[in-house]
Amino acid sequence: MPNIGPMELAIVAIIALVVFGPSKLPELGSSLGKGMREFKASISGDNSDERKNEQAVAARLEATSGSTGATPVRADPKPADA
């Protein structure tokens, strides 16, 4: 297997910059990093980040929904354009 040195990495970076443009590279890097973290966590069986995310979402939902827990939905008996 050939060694990958700094010159090869620079060439790949320049090609990525030309193909995707400077505005999309941070988004691509972020999604690549997130995918690699999720893959590593699924392989190792570590789901502590997943639990933290679920707890944060639950806390946000609880904070926005108020003390009742559920928001009532009003059903209109007739459509608006009738």
C-alpha angles and dihedrals in degrees: 000000000000120000117248110222135181093273093057091046090051091051091050090048092051092049090049090050092051095045100043103024129229095281096058099043097081090049091049092048091049094050091045091052092047091050092050092049092050091048092050091048092050092049095046094040092237110143100162091116090051091052091048091051092049091050092049092050092048091050091049092049092048092050094049098043095058126219098314094066096219132057116227118241118220115217116206112217092214132033119260095241096050 
